[in-house]
Amino acid sequence: MHNGVFKTLKQVVRFYNTRDVLAACDPMLGNLDPGFGVTCWPVPEIPDTMDNSFMGDLNLTDAEEDAIVAFMLTLTDGYMSPAP
């Protein structure tokens, strides 16, 4: 996302689903914490800018997260990056 912490679309969907449910990662480790995205999320950089009303505790199953990712991977605008 904005700071490059997520490496996959699945991590992004899982974050939106579980941000407010999982514990805080070790502040000294942040996204390097072994539990990152599984048992914890790093604390927010600026908590006052967080939206707590529409995401963070969606109660989706792992299969539902996978279905959202599968759907999103079907979306395209036809853009093809130029050859290097």
Buried (B, 14 or more C-beta within 10 A) or exposed (E): EEEEBBEEBBBBBBBBBBBEEBEEBBEEEBBEBEBBBEEBBBEEEEEEEEEEEEBBEBEBEEEEBEEBBEEEEEEEEEEEEEEE
